[in-house]
């Protein structure tokens, strides 16, 4: 539970009694990683929001109370325990969405930090999203722009609730947003992470006010603060102290072995000596970091392998050959030689022939050759079926019950999927593995 909540110990220790039911829309961010990358790289704010109709069972009595909100224990349609936080007074939607934005930035950066694998401890910031009570289902499955979302929420004349997973365990604040450190609960991973966020974002922001539950080498964290050097960012956040807050963190920060292993440069305000207190670090750190960045670079910019010399002779012979499968382009590829096929991300290609490193295929009826490490083949294990009709809007696939689709990736509550020549997003709850479905 967050720092601004006073928990009722008698109620919180009892088993939940879900006496009422409420229906409405949960509002999440589709393709969240891409949108957060754009925000960090170019300050482009999140502008797509997915509405999904859902029903919660909720306790009537709040188990915690703060200066602005009441917190209720609830359970969602998947049987997962959640917390529903309801405001006493009306709040602007932009303020609530800014909170979602900050949390997604923390999730994104923590995922990168975890992949560096320098510490045995992993960081997991709890996702949160909005819930607006509404019995109708006319917006179910629709992706709306920010302007459309504001209009839809305004039409209800209600402030959305915050929803987050129920955090069970002993809650601890490790670092605040103004340089305070919990010396009795010092964890070098958390302090190194805060330092790393400042370095990774080239000095533009720093994540602090780190608090949550520690369980089995995993930190489950909530309600962080983000200090940003641009005062126009996070204008609704009272915990954003900007450059002053960043300086305050570094005045009390002592670099530890993880900071050293990551080769983090020091801030100009750092005056305290390095420490070995509470330090744990994985072996072969330099090799791990090098491997991570090499892998990331290879993922972002694949290198075409050497091209077999006999492929050009085979193209004309295979023009009317039956297809042996399909694949989807994961990376753009620009043709630079005779009969090569240019690819755009999400192009669907029919495969005619597989050679070592290069394949022959057709796109739009035109044959060509392309590097196989730029595509993902649509294998049987990725084949799913739609279990209900779905009308998709921009960026989403429309499906009819029984449609066969191939799944490419997961993004929050969505799957990126392929249907015929089309690629788009679908809610994960409307599809199932083919062998698990009786039509």
C-alpha positions as a LaTeX table, in Angstrom:
\begin{tabular}{lrrr}
\hline
Residue & $x$ (\AA) & $y$ (\AA) & $z$ (\AA) \\
\hline
Unk1 & 0.00 & 0.00 & 0.00 \\
Unk2 & 1.30 & 3.45 & $-0.89$ \\
Unk3 & 2.84 & 5.92 & 1.52 \\
Unk4 & $-0.26$ & 8.18 & 1.66 \\
Unk5 & $-2.59$ & 5.45 & 2.93 \\
Unk6 & $-3.44$ & 4.54 & 6.54 \\
Unk7 & $-4.31$ & 0.83 & 6.67 \\
Unk8 & $-7.07$ & $-0.55$ & 8.90 \\
Unk9 & $-5.16$ & $-3.46$ & 10.56 \\
Unk10 & $-8.32$ & $-5.29$ & 11.63 \\
Unk11 & $-9.87$ & $-5.28$ & 8.17 \\
Unk12 & $-6.65$ & $-5.86$ & 6.22 \\
Unk13 & $-5.89$ & $-9.07$ & 8.13 \\
Unk14 & $-9.32$ & $-10.58$ & 7.47 \\
Unk15 & $-10.16$ & $-12.61$ & 4.39 \\
Unk16 & $-11.86$ & $-10.35$ & 1.83 \\
Unk17 & $-15.64$ & $-10.43$ & 1.63 \\
Unk18 & $-16.63$ & $-9.19$ & $-1.81$ \\
Unk19 & $-20.16$ & $-7.95$ & $-1.20$ \\
Unk20 & $-20.81$ & $-5.97$ & $-4.38$ \\
Unk21 & $-20.09$ & $-6.01$ & $-8.09$ \\
Unk22 & $-19.19$ & $-3.13$ & $-10.38$ \\
Unk23 & $-18.83$ & $-3.06$ & $-14.18$ \\
Unk24 & $-17.10$ & $-0.56$ & $-16.41$ \\
Unk25 & $-14.04$ & 0.08 & $-18.55$ \\
Unk26 & $-10.44$ & $-0.53$ & $-17.63$ \\
Unk27 & $-8.26$ & 1.94 & $-19.54$ \\
Unk28 & $-4.78$ & 0.69 & $-20.41$ \\
Unk29 & $-1.99$ & 1.72 & $-22.78$ \\
Unk30 & $-1.57$ & $-0.51$ & $-25.86$ \\
Unk31 & 1.91 & $-1.03$ & $-27.27$ \\
Unk32 & 3.21 & 0.63 & $-24.11$ \\
Unk33 & 6.92 & 0.05 & $-24.75$ \\
Unk34 & 6.83 & 1.86 & $-28.10$ \\
Unk35 & 4.87 & 4.78 & $-26.67$ \\
Unk36 & 7.22 & 5.17 & $-23.69$ \\
Unk37 & 10.27 & 5.02 & $-25.96$ \\
Unk38 & 8.82 & 7.85 & $-28.04$ \\
Unk39 & 8.12 & 9.84 & $-24.89$ \\
Unk40 & 11.68 & 9.46 & $-23.62$ \\
Unk41 & 13.25 & 10.12 & $-27.03$ \\
Unk42 & 11.08 & 12.96 & $-28.32$ \\
Unk43 & 8.71 & 14.00 & $-25.52$ \\
Unk44 & 5.75 & 12.64 & $-27.49$ \\
Unk45 & 3.06 & 12.00 & $-24.89$ \\
Unk46 & 0.98 & 8.83 & $-24.78$ \\
Unk47 & $-1.87$ & 9.22 & $-27.23$ \\
Unk48 & $-3.51$ & 5.79 & $-27.44$ \\
Unk49 & $-5.70$ & 4.17 & $-24.81$ \\
Unk50 & $-7.48$ & 0.83 & $-24.92$ \\
Unk51 & $-10.96$ & 0.51 & $-23.39$ \\
Unk52 & $-11.94$ & $-2.98$ & $-22.21$ \\
Unk53 & $-15.17$ & $-3.74$ & $-20.41$ \\
Unk54 & $-14.65$ & $-5.62$ & $-17.17$ \\
Unk55 & $-16.43$ & $-6.57$ & $-13.96$ \\
Unk56 & $-14.92$ & $-6.49$ & $-10.47$ \\
Unk57 & $-16.18$ & $-7.88$ & $-7.18$ \\
Unk58 & $-15.44$ & $-5.35$ & $-4.45$ \\
Unk59 & $-15.62$ & $-5.04$ & $-0.67$ \\
Unk60 & $-18.03$ & $-2.38$ & 0.56 \\
Unk61 & $-15.74$ & $-1.11$ & 3.32 \\
Unk62 & $-12.35$ & 0.45 & 2.48 \\
Unk63 & $-9.35$ & $-1.25$ & 4.09 \\
Unk64 & $-7.19$ & 1.90 & 3.84 \\
Unk65 & $-7.74$ & 5.64 & 3.74 \\
Unk66 & $-5.60$ & 8.58 & 2.65 \\
Unk67 & $-5.95$ & 12.32 & 2.37 \\
Unk68 & $-7.39$ & 12.06 & $-1.15$ \\
Unk69 & $-8.48$ & 8.45 & $-1.68$ \\
Unk70 & $-10.13$ & 5.38 & $-0.23$ \\
Unk71 & $-8.71$ & 1.93 & $-1.04$ \\
Unk72 & $-10.93$ & $-1.12$ & $-1.52$ \\
Unk73 & $-9.90$ & $-4.74$ & $-1.93$ \\
Unk74 & $-11.35$ & $-6.34$ & $-5.04$ \\
Unk75 & $-10.98$ & $-9.27$ & $-7.42$ \\
Unk76 & $-11.03$ & $-9.10$ & $-11.21$ \\
Unk77 & $-12.47$ & $-11.48$ & $-13.80$ \\
Unk78 & $-9.26$ & $-13.56$ & $-13.82$ \\
Unk79 & $-9.48$ & $-14.19$ & $-10.07$ \\
Unk80 & $-6.56$ & $-11.85$ & $-9.35$ \\
Unk81 & $-6.62$ & $-9.73$ & $-6.19$ \\
Unk82 & $-6.44$ & $-6.00$ & $-6.88$ \\
Unk83 & $-6.83$ & $-2.68$ & $-5.09$ \\
Unk84 & $-9.38$ & $-0.12$ & $-6.27$ \\
Unk85 & $-8.50$ & 3.46 & $-5.21$ \\
Unk86 & $-11.35$ & 5.96 & $-5.31$ \\
Unk87 & $-10.89$ & 9.72 & $-5.05$ \\
Unk88 & $-12.99$ & 11.83 & $-2.68$ \\
Unk89 & $-13.18$ & 14.72 & $-5.15$ \\
Unk90 & $-13.15$ & 15.19 & $-8.93$ \\
Unk91 & $-9.69$ & 15.05 & $-10.49$ \\
Unk92 & $-8.66$ & 16.04 & $-14.05$ \\
Unk93 & $-8.01$ & 13.09 & $-16.33$ \\
Unk94 & $-4.65$ & 14.57 & $-17.40$ \\
Unk95 & $-3.45$ & 14.28 & $-13.79$ \\
Unk96 & $-4.43$ & 10.61 & $-13.63$ \\
Unk97 & $-2.88$ & 9.80 & $-17.01$ \\
Unk98 & 0.34 & 11.49 & $-15.95$ \\
Unk99 & 0.52 & 9.05 & $-13.03$ \\
Unk100 & 0.08 & 6.13 & $-15.45$ \\
Unk101 & 2.79 & 7.62 & $-17.66$ \\
Unk102 & 5.27 & 7.89 & $-14.78$ \\
Unk103 & 4.63 & 4.31 & $-13.70$ \\
Unk104 & 5.12 & 2.99 & $-17.24$ \\
Unk105 & 8.46 & 4.81 & $-17.47$ \\
Unk106 & 9.55 & 3.09 & $-14.25$ \\
Unk107 & 8.43 & $-0.31$ & $-15.55$ \\
Unk108 & 10.26 & 0.25 & $-18.84$ \\
Unk109 & 13.53 & 1.34 & $-17.23$ \\
Unk110 & 13.40 & $-1.41$ & $-14.57$ \\
Unk111 & 13.01 & $-4.03$ & $-17.31$ \\
Unk112 & 16.16 & $-2.76$ & $-19.03$ \\
Unk113 & 18.05 & $-2.65$ & $-15.73$ \\
Unk114 & 17.01 & $-6.23$ & $-14.92$ \\
Unk115 & 18.28 & $-7.42$ & $-18.31$ \\
Unk116 & 21.73 & $-6.03$ & $-17.52$ \\
Unk117 & 21.80 & $-8.82$ & $-14.91$ \\
Unk118 & 24.33 & $-7.16$ & $-12.62$ \\
Unk119 & 22.43 & $-7.98$ & $-9.43$ \\
Unk120 & 20.69 & $-11.13$ & $-8.17$ \\
Unk121 & 17.82 & $-8.84$ & $-7.06$ \\
Unk122 & 15.21 & $-7.89$ & $-9.67$ \\
Unk123 & 12.97 & $-4.82$ & $-9.65$ \\
Unk124 & 9.29 & $-4.94$ & $-10.57$ \\
Unk125 & 7.21 & $-1.76$ & $-10.50$ \\
Unk126 & 3.54 & $-2.65$ & $-10.18$ \\
Unk127 & 1.43 & $-1.69$ & $-13.19$ \\
Unk128 & $-1.56$ & 0.55 & $-12.60$ \\
Unk129 & $-4.43$ & 1.53 & $-14.82$ \\
Unk130 & $-7.73$ & 3.39 & $-14.70$ \\
Unk131 & $-11.25$ & 2.09 & $-14.18$ \\
Unk132 & $-14.38$ & 4.08 & $-14.98$ \\
Unk133 & $-17.73$ & 2.57 & $-13.92$ \\
Unk134 & $-20.04$ & 2.26 & $-16.91$ \\
Unk135 & $-22.61$ & $-0.49$ & $-17.59$ \\
Unk136 & $-22.57$ & $-0.06$ & $-21.40$ \\
Unk137 & $-20.17$ & $-1.90$ & $-23.71$ \\
Unk138 & $-20.13$ & 0.37 & $-26.76$ \\
Unk139 & $-16.42$ & 1.23 & $-26.33$ \\
Unk140 & $-15.27$ & $-2.31$ & $-25.52$ \\
Unk141 & $-12.08$ & $-3.18$ & $-27.42$ \\
Unk142 & $-11.67$ & 0.28 & $-28.93$ \\
Unk143 & $-8.39$ & 2.21 & $-28.99$ \\
Unk144 & $-9.02$ & 5.93 & $-28.51$ \\
Unk145 & $-6.80$ & 8.97 & $-28.84$ \\
Unk146 & $-6.17$ & 11.20 & $-25.83$ \\
Unk147 & $-8.84$ & 13.65 & $-27.01$ \\
Unk148 & $-11.38$ & 10.86 & $-27.52$ \\
Unk149 & $-10.51$ & 9.37 & $-24.12$ \\
Unk150 & $-11.08$ & 12.74 & $-22.44$ \\
Unk151 & $-14.48$ & 13.02 & $-24.13$ \\
Unk152 & $-15.48$ & 9.48 & $-23.16$ \\
Unk153 & $-14.52$ & 9.98 & $-19.51$ \\
Unk154 & $-16.12$ & 13.45 & $-19.34$ \\
Unk155 & $-19.40$ & 11.96 & $-20.56$ \\
Unk156 & $-19.59$ & 9.82 & $-17.40$ \\
Unk157 & $-19.19$ & 12.88 & $-15.09$ \\
Unk158 & $-17.03$ & 10.74 & $-12.82$ \\
Unk159 & $-13.37$ & 10.57 & $-11.85$ \\
Unk160 & $-11.81$ & 7.23 & $-12.83$ \\
Unk161 & $-10.48$ & 4.97 & $-10.08$ \\
Unk162 & $-6.91$ & 3.75 & $-9.96$ \\
Unk163 & $-6.47$ & $-0.02$ & $-10.09$ \\
Unk164 & $-3.27$ & $-1.86$ & $-9.16$ \\
Unk165 & $-2.31$ & $-5.39$ & $-8.07$ \\
Unk166 & $-2.75$ & $-6.16$ & $-4.38$ \\
Unk167 & 0.68 & $-5.96$ & $-2.74$ \\
Unk168 & 0.95 & $-8.52$ & 0.04 \\
Unk169 & 3.86 & $-8.33$ & 2.47 \\
Unk170 & 5.81 & $-5.97$ & 4.72 \\
Unk171 & 5.87 & $-2.53$ & 3.08 \\
Unk172 & 9.14 & $-0.56$ & 3.34 \\
Unk173 & 10.24 & 2.85 & 2.08 \\
Unk174 & 13.90 & 2.53 & 1.04 \\
Unk175 & 14.65 & 5.96 & $-0.45$ \\
Unk176 & 12.53 & 9.12 & $-0.43$ \\
Unk177 & 12.46 & 11.93 & $-3.00$ \\
Unk178 & 14.65 & 14.38 & $-1.06$ \\
Unk179 & 17.86 & 12.54 & $-0.22$ \\
Unk180 & 16.69 & 10.47 & 2.77 \\
Unk181 & 17.96 & 6.87 & 2.96 \\
Unk182 & 16.57 & 4.06 & 5.10 \\
Unk183 & 19.91 & 2.93 & 6.56 \\
Unk184 & 18.37 & $-0.07$ & 8.34 \\
Unk185 & 16.98 & $-1.37$ & 5.02 \\
Unk186 & 19.86 & $-0.50$ & 2.71 \\
Unk187 & 19.89 & $-2.39$ & $-0.60$ \\
Unk188 & 22.65 & $-1.53$ & $-3.04$ \\
Unk189 & 20.56 & $-2.66$ & $-6.04$ \\
Unk190 & 17.93 & 0.03 & $-5.39$ \\
Unk191 & 20.48 & 2.81 & $-4.96$ \\
Unk192 & 22.40 & 1.72 & $-8.06$ \\
Unk193 & 19.15 & 1.58 & $-10.05$ \\
Unk194 & 18.30 & 5.18 & $-9.14$ \\
Unk195 & 21.82 & 6.30 & $-10.15$ \\
Unk196 & 21.59 & 4.27 & $-13.38$ \\
Unk197 & 18.27 & 5.86 & $-14.42$ \\
Unk198 & 19.94 & 9.28 & $-14.37$ \\
Unk199 & 22.84 & 7.99 & $-16.49$ \\
Unk200 & 20.67 & 5.96 & $-18.90$ \\
Unk201 & 18.39 & 8.94 & $-19.62$ \\
Unk202 & 21.43 & 11.20 & $-20.18$ \\
Unk203 & 20.78 & 13.22 & $-17.06$ \\
Unk204 & 17.16 & 14.12 & $-17.84$ \\
Unk205 & 15.42 & 12.20 & $-15.05$ \\
Unk206 & 16.00 & 10.13 & $-11.94$ \\
Unk207 & 13.68 & 7.59 & $-10.30$ \\
Unk208 & 13.56 & 7.74 & $-6.50$ \\
Unk209 & 11.05 & 7.53 & $-3.64$ \\
Unk210 & 11.52 & 3.78 & $-3.96$ \\
Unk211 & 9.20 & 1.72 & $-1.76$ \\
Unk212 & 7.44 & $-1.62$ & $-1.70$ \\
Unk213 & 7.87 & $-5.24$ & $-0.66$ \\
Unk214 & 10.98 & $-7.43$ & $-0.84$ \\
Unk215 & 10.27 & $-11.12$ & $-1.47$ \\
Unk216 & 12.75 & $-13.79$ & $-2.59$ \\
Unk217 & 15.25 & $-11.47$ & $-4.30$ \\
Unk218 & 12.45 & $-9.55$ & $-5.99$ \\
Unk219 & 11.39 & $-6.02$ & $-5.12$ \\
Unk220 & 7.74 & $-5.23$ & $-5.86$ \\
Unk221 & 7.61 & $-1.44$ & $-5.96$ \\
Unk222 & 4.88 & 1.18 & $-6.14$ \\
Unk223 & 4.31 & 4.95 & $-6.08$ \\
Unk224 & 7.80 & 6.08 & $-7.18$ \\
Unk225 & 8.81 & 9.69 & $-7.78$ \\
Unk226 & 10.45 & 10.93 & $-10.97$ \\
Unk227 & 12.64 & 14.03 & $-10.86$ \\
Unk228 & 12.80 & 15.59 & $-14.34$ \\
Unk229 & 14.96 & 18.53 & $-15.38$ \\
Unk230 & 12.12 & 19.92 & $-17.54$ \\
Unk231 & 9.70 & 21.69 & $-15.20$ \\
Unk232 & 6.93 & 21.27 & $-17.77$ \\
Unk233 & 7.06 & 17.51 & $-17.25$ \\
Unk234 & 4.93 & 15.85 & $-14.60$ \\
Unk235 & 3.33 & 19.13 & $-13.58$ \\
Unk236 & 0.78 & 17.35 & $-11.37$ \\
Unk237 & 3.43 & 15.51 & $-9.38$ \\
Unk238 & 4.23 & 17.18 & $-6.07$ \\
Unk239 & 7.12 & 14.74 & $-5.60$ \\
Unk240 & 8.90 & 15.89 & $-8.79$ \\
Unk241 & 11.60 & 18.24 & $-7.45$ \\
Unk242 & 13.41 & 18.57 & $-10.77$ \\
Unk243 & 17.16 & 19.25 & $-10.75$ \\
Unk244 & 17.01 & 20.11 & $-7.05$ \\
Unk245 & 15.69 & 16.63 & $-6.28$ \\
Unk246 & 18.35 & 14.99 & $-8.46$ \\
Unk247 & 21.07 & 16.92 & $-6.62$ \\
Unk248 & 19.57 & 16.00 & $-3.24$ \\
Unk249 & 19.71 & 12.30 & $-4.14$ \\
Unk250 & 23.37 & 12.45 & $-5.12$ \\
Unk251 & 24.40 & 14.44 & $-2.02$ \\
Unk252 & 23.58 & 11.40 & 0.13 \\
Unk253 & 24.28 & 8.69 & $-2.45$ \\
Unk254 & 27.32 & 6.45 & $-2.05$ \\
Unk255 & 28.30 & 4.46 & $-5.11$ \\
Unk256 & 28.46 & 0.73 & $-4.43$ \\
Unk257 & 29.89 & $-2.25$ & $-6.30$ \\
Unk258 & 26.90 & $-2.33$ & $-8.68$ \\
Unk259 & 27.42 & 1.34 & $-9.59$ \\
Unk260 & 31.08 & 0.54 & $-10.17$ \\
Unk261 & 30.27 & $-2.58$ & $-12.18$ \\
Unk262 & 27.99 & $-0.50$ & $-14.41$ \\
Unk263 & 30.74 & 2.14 & $-14.75$ \\
Unk264 & 28.29 & 4.87 & $-13.75$ \\
Unk265 & 29.78 & 8.37 & $-13.87$ \\
Unk266 & 29.35 & 10.43 & $-10.73$ \\
Unk267 & 27.14 & 13.49 & $-10.39$ \\
Unk268 & 28.84 & 16.81 & $-9.61$ \\
Unk269 & 27.06 & 16.90 & $-6.22$ \\
Unk270 & 28.47 & 13.55 & $-5.06$ \\
Unk271 & 30.79 & 14.09 & $-2.11$ \\
Unk272 & 30.49 & 10.88 & $-0.07$ \\
Unk273 & 32.97 & 8.02 & $-0.55$ \\
Unk274 & 32.01 & 4.74 & $-2.18$ \\
Unk275 & 30.62 & 2.01 & 0.07 \\
Unk276 & 30.67 & $-1.77$ & 0.28 \\
Unk277 & 27.61 & $-1.81$ & 2.54 \\
Unk278 & 24.86 & $-4.18$ & 1.52 \\
Unk279 & 26.56 & $-4.91$ & $-1.76$ \\
Unk280 & 25.77 & $-7.96$ & $-3.83$ \\
Unk281 & 26.79 & $-8.23$ & $-7.45$ \\
Unk282 & 26.71 & $-10.98$ & $-10.04$ \\
Unk283 & 30.07 & $-12.30$ & $-11.27$ \\
Unk284 & 31.53 & $-11.34$ & $-14.66$ \\
Unk285 & 29.61 & $-8.07$ & $-14.72$ \\
Unk286 & 31.53 & $-6.55$ & $-17.64$ \\
Unk287 & 30.88 & $-9.63$ & $-19.78$ \\
Unk288 & 27.18 & $-9.62$ & $-18.87$ \\
Unk289 & 26.75 & $-5.95$ & $-19.75$ \\
Unk290 & 28.67 & $-6.33$ & $-23.00$ \\
Unk291 & 26.55 & $-9.35$ & $-23.93$ \\
Unk292 & 23.33 & $-7.43$ & $-23.22$ \\
Unk293 & 24.23 & $-4.41$ & $-25.32$ \\
Unk294 & 25.57 & $-6.56$ & $-28.15$ \\
Unk295 & 22.34 & $-8.57$ & $-28.14$ \\
Unk296 & 20.24 & $-5.39$ & $-28.08$ \\
Unk297 & 22.24 & $-3.95$ & $-30.97$ \\
Unk298 & 21.85 & $-7.12$ & $-32.99$ \\
Unk299 & 18.10 & $-7.09$ & $-32.33$ \\
Unk300 & 17.79 & $-3.50$ & $-33.48$ \\
Unk301 & 20.07 & $-3.72$ & $-36.52$ \\
Unk302 & 20.35 & $-7.26$ & $-37.91$ \\
Unk303 & 23.14 & $-7.97$ & $-40.37$ \\
Unk304 & 22.14 & $-9.96$ & $-43.46$ \\
Unk305 & 24.14 & $-13.20$ & $-43.77$ \\
Unk306 & 26.10 & $-14.19$ & $-46.84$ \\
Unk307 & 23.82 & $-14.83$ & $-49.80$ \\
Unk308 & 23.87 & $-18.23$ & $-51.59$ \\
Unk309 & 24.77 & $-17.85$ & $-55.26$ \\
Unk310 & 22.08 & $-20.19$ & $-56.62$ \\
Unk311 & 19.01 & $-18.26$ & $-55.38$ \\
Unk312 & 18.70 & $-15.98$ & $-58.40$ \\
Unk313 & 18.44 & $-19.02$ & $-60.68$ \\
Unk314 & 15.66 & $-20.50$ & $-58.55$ \\
Unk315 & 13.34 & $-17.47$ & $-58.42$ \\
Unk316 & 11.75 & $-17.88$ & $-61.86$ \\
Unk317 & 11.37 & $-21.63$ & $-61.39$ \\
Unk318 & 9.48 & $-21.10$ & $-58.12$ \\
Unk319 & 7.16 & $-18.35$ & $-59.35$ \\
Unk320 & 4.13 & $-20.67$ & $-59.52$ \\
Unk321 & 5.24 & $-23.06$ & $-56.80$ \\
Unk322 & 2.91 & $-23.60$ & $-53.81$ \\
Unk323 & 3.75 & $-21.65$ & $-50.68$ \\
Unk324 & 5.38 & $-23.58$ & $-47.85$ \\
Unk325 & 4.51 & $-21.09$ & $-45.14$ \\
Unk326 & 4.31 & $-17.43$ & $-44.21$ \\
Unk327 & 6.46 & $-15.00$ & $-42.26$ \\
Unk328 & 6.27 & $-11.43$ & $-40.96$ \\
Unk329 & 8.98 & $-8.79$ & $-41.24$ \\
Unk330 & 10.34 & $-7.76$ & $-37.84$ \\
Unk331 & 12.86 & $-5.25$ & $-39.22$ \\
Unk332 & 13.00 & $-3.01$ & $-42.30$ \\
Unk333 & 15.28 & $-4.18$ & $-45.11$ \\
Unk334 & 16.24 & $-2.15$ & $-48.18$ \\
Unk335 & 16.97 & $-4.12$ & $-51.34$ \\
Unk336 & 20.42 & $-3.33$ & $-52.73$ \\
Unk337 & 20.90 & $-6.03$ & $-55.37$ \\
Unk338 & 19.03 & $-7.74$ & $-58.18$ \\
Unk339 & 15.81 & $-9.57$ & $-57.16$ \\
Unk340 & 16.16 & $-8.66$ & $-53.48$ \\
Unk341 & 12.86 & $-7.84$ & $-51.76$ \\
Unk342 & 12.57 & $-4.68$ & $-49.67$ \\
Unk343 & 10.75 & $-5.21$ & $-46.38$ \\
Unk344 & 8.78 & $-2.95$ & $-44.10$ \\
Unk345 & 7.98 & $-3.90$ & $-40.52$ \\
Unk346 & 4.81 & $-6.06$ & $-40.41$ \\
Unk347 & 4.95 & $-7.01$ & $-44.10$ \\
Unk348 & 3.50 & $-10.51$ & $-44.54$ \\
Unk349 & 5.47 & $-12.65$ & $-47.01$ \\
Unk350 & 4.56 & $-16.01$ & $-48.55$ \\
Unk351 & 7.54 & $-18.38$ & $-48.34$ \\
Unk352 & 8.41 & $-20.34$ & $-51.50$ \\
Unk353 & 11.85 & $-21.70$ & $-50.65$ \\
Unk354 & 14.23 & $-21.74$ & $-47.68$ \\
Unk355 & 17.97 & $-21.59$ & $-48.08$ \\
Unk356 & 20.68 & $-21.04$ & $-45.50$ \\
Unk357 & 20.18 & $-17.45$ & $-44.28$ \\
Unk358 & 18.11 & $-16.23$ & $-47.27$ \\
Unk359 & 14.63 & $-17.23$ & $-48.37$ \\
Unk360 & 12.60 & $-16.82$ & $-51.55$ \\
Unk361 & 9.10 & $-15.48$ & $-51.15$ \\
Unk362 & 6.26 & $-13.46$ & $-52.66$ \\
Unk363 & 4.84 & $-10.17$ & $-51.47$ \\
Unk364 & 1.93 & $-8.71$ & $-53.37$ \\
Unk365 & 2.41 & $-11.43$ & $-55.98$ \\
Unk366 & 5.99 & $-10.33$ & $-56.74$ \\
Unk367 & 8.79 & $-12.81$ & $-55.95$ \\
Unk368 & 12.11 & $-11.89$ & $-54.39$ \\
Unk369 & 14.80 & $-12.94$ & $-51.95$ \\
Unk370 & 15.23 & $-11.63$ & $-48.41$ \\
Unk371 & 17.36 & $-12.39$ & $-45.31$ \\
Unk372 & 15.62 & $-14.83$ & $-42.97$ \\
Unk373 & 16.95 & $-13.13$ & $-39.80$ \\
Unk374 & 14.76 & $-10.09$ & $-40.60$ \\
Unk375 & 11.51 & $-12.08$ & $-40.34$ \\
Unk376 & 9.58 & $-14.36$ & $-38.00$ \\
Unk377 & 8.00 & $-17.47$ & $-39.46$ \\
Unk378 & 4.36 & $-18.10$ & $-38.55$ \\
Unk379 & 4.71 & $-21.54$ & $-37.00$ \\
Unk380 & 1.93 & $-23.86$ & $-35.85$ \\
Unk381 & 2.71 & $-23.17$ & $-32.18$ \\
Unk382 & 1.74 & $-19.51$ & $-32.70$ \\
Unk383 & $-1.65$ & $-20.43$ & $-34.21$ \\
Unk384 & $-4.66$ & $-19.27$ & $-32.18$ \\
Unk385 & $-8.38$ & $-18.93$ & $-32.87$ \\
Unk386 & $-10.84$ & $-16.13$ & $-32.13$ \\
Unk387 & $-13.44$ & $-17.29$ & $-29.59$ \\
Unk388 & $-15.75$ & $-14.32$ & $-30.18$ \\
Unk389 & $-16.37$ & $-11.53$ & $-32.68$ \\
Unk390 & $-14.29$ & $-8.38$ & $-32.30$ \\
Unk391 & $-14.64$ & $-5.08$ & $-34.16$ \\
Unk392 & $-11.24$ & $-3.40$ & $-34.28$ \\
Unk393 & $-10.52$ & 0.30 & $-34.68$ \\
Unk394 & $-7.30$ & 1.96 & $-35.83$ \\
Unk395 & $-4.32$ & $-0.31$ & $-35.17$ \\
Unk396 & $-6.56$ & $-3.23$ & $-34.17$ \\
Unk397 & $-7.61$ & $-6.32$ & $-36.12$ \\
Unk398 & $-11.29$ & $-7.08$ & $-36.67$ \\
Unk399 & $-12.10$ & $-10.75$ & $-36.06$ \\
Unk400 & $-15.00$ & $-13.11$ & $-36.54$ \\
Unk401 & $-15.43$ & $-16.02$ & $-34.17$ \\
Unk402 & $-13.46$ & $-18.94$ & $-35.59$ \\
Unk403 & $-10.85$ & $-16.84$ & $-37.42$ \\
Unk404 & $-7.36$ & $-18.35$ & $-37.31$ \\
Unk405 & $-4.65$ & $-15.92$ & $-36.26$ \\
Unk406 & $-0.94$ & $-16.07$ & $-35.51$ \\
Unk407 & 0.40 & $-14.32$ & $-32.42$ \\
Unk408 & 3.62 & $-12.32$ & $-32.70$ \\
Unk409 & 4.07 & $-10.60$ & $-29.35$ \\
Unk410 & 2.35 & $-9.55$ & $-26.13$ \\
Unk411 & 1.91 & $-5.93$ & $-25.03$ \\
Unk412 & 0.03 & $-5.50$ & $-21.76$ \\
Unk413 & $-3.52$ & $-6.79$ & $-22.28$ \\
Unk414 & $-3.03$ & $-7.07$ & $-26.04$ \\
Unk415 & $-1.50$ & $-9.48$ & $-28.50$ \\
Unk416 & 0.10 & $-8.40$ & $-31.74$ \\
Unk417 & $-1.35$ & $-10.80$ & $-34.29$ \\
Unk418 & $-1.48$ & $-11.71$ & $-37.98$ \\
Unk419 & $-4.68$ & $-12.43$ & $-39.89$ \\
Unk420 & $-4.11$ & $-13.09$ & $-43.57$ \\
Unk421 & $-2.03$ & $-10.18$ & $-44.95$ \\
Unk422 & $-2.91$ & $-7.89$ & $-42.03$ \\
Unk423 & $-1.05$ & $-7.23$ & $-38.77$ \\
Unk424 & $-2.59$ & $-5.50$ & $-35.75$ \\
Unk425 & $-3.50$ & $-5.77$ & $-32.09$ \\
Unk426 & $-6.26$ & $-7.78$ & $-30.42$ \\
Unk427 & $-7.36$ & $-8.16$ & $-26.76$ \\
Unk428 & $-5.79$ & $-11.31$ & $-25.34$ \\
Unk429 & $-9.10$ & $-12.45$ & $-23.81$ \\
Unk430 & $-10.76$ & $-13.08$ & $-27.20$ \\
Unk431 & $-8.44$ & $-15.82$ & $-28.47$ \\
Unk432 & $-7.27$ & $-19.28$ & $-27.42$ \\
Unk433 & $-4.93$ & $-22.02$ & $-28.61$ \\
Unk434 & $-6.48$ & $-23.97$ & $-31.46$ \\
Unk435 & $-6.23$ & $-27.34$ & $-29.70$ \\
Unk436 & $-8.01$ & $-25.91$ & $-26.64$ \\
Unk437 & $-11.09$ & $-24.79$ & $-28.54$ \\
Unk438 & $-14.12$ & $-26.74$ & $-29.68$ \\
Unk439 & $-15.93$ & $-24.74$ & $-32.34$ \\
\hline
\end{tabular}
